[in-house]
Amino acid sequence: MTLQSKVKSAARPVICGAFLLLTAAPAWAATNVSGSITTNTTWTLAGSPYIVTSYISIYNNATLTIEPGVEIRFNAGASLLVGSGSFSTGTLKAQGT
């Protein structure tokens, strides 16, 4: 075995290890949400985590469905209101795991 082949074979595990580190780390982007939900809406795992930046209001007979595994974070002062009085209802469906 030549010195060059020894260097190549010694470097392979390091290169493979670096490749695995770079490809194994998931890259998720948060989804910022706020405002009114007036039509049926689903928050999916693909969009998670959802960051509630101010208020969320569900009304106009709309339903917000939250799929299993979805993470929701609230900024300070943010809120979630389901329905707005007796004439404007809303529904929250959280399908937990």
ChimeraX attribute file (.defattr): number of C-alpha atoms within 10 A of each C-alpha:
attribute: neighborCount
match mode: 1-to-1
recipient: residues
	/A:1	5
	/A:2	6
	/A:3	7
	/A:4	9
	/A:5	10
	/A:6	10
	/A:7	10
	/A:8	10
	/A:9	10
	/A:10	11
	/A:11	12
	/A:12	11
	/A:13	11
	/A:14	11
	/A:15	11
	/A:16	11
	/A:17	11
	/A:18	12
	/A:19	11
	/A:20	11
	/A:21	10
	/A:22	10
	/A:23	9
	/A:24	9
	/A:25	8
	/A:26	7
	/A:27	7
	/A:28	10
	/A:29	11
	/A:30	15
	/A:31	15
	/A:32	16
	/A:33	15
	/A:34	16
	/A:35	13
	/A:36	15
	/A:37	18
	/A:38	17
	/A:39	14
	/A:40	15
	/A:41	14
	/A:42	14
	/A:43	19
	/A:44	16
	/A:45	14
	/A:46	13
	/A:47	15
	/A:48	19
	/A:49	19
	/A:50	20
	/A:51	17
	/A:52	21
	/A:53	18
	/A:54	16
	/A:55	17
	/A:56	17
	/A:57	19
	/A:58	26
	/A:59	23
	/A:60	18
	/A:61	16
	/A:62	21
	/A:63	21
	/A:64	21
	/A:65	16
	/A:66	19
	/A:67	18
	/A:68	13
	/A:69	15
	/A:70	18
	/A:71	16
	/A:72	16
	/A:73	14
	/A:74	16
	/A:75	11
	/A:76	9
	/A:77	9
	/A:78	14
	/A:79	14
	/A:80	16
	/A:81	14
	/A:82	19
	/A:83	19
	/A:84	13
	/A:85	9
	/A:86	6
	/A:87	9
	/A:88	14
	/A:89	16
	/A:90	21
	/A:91	17
	/A:92	16
	/A:93	11
	/A:94	15
	/A:95	11
	/A:96	9
	/A:97	7
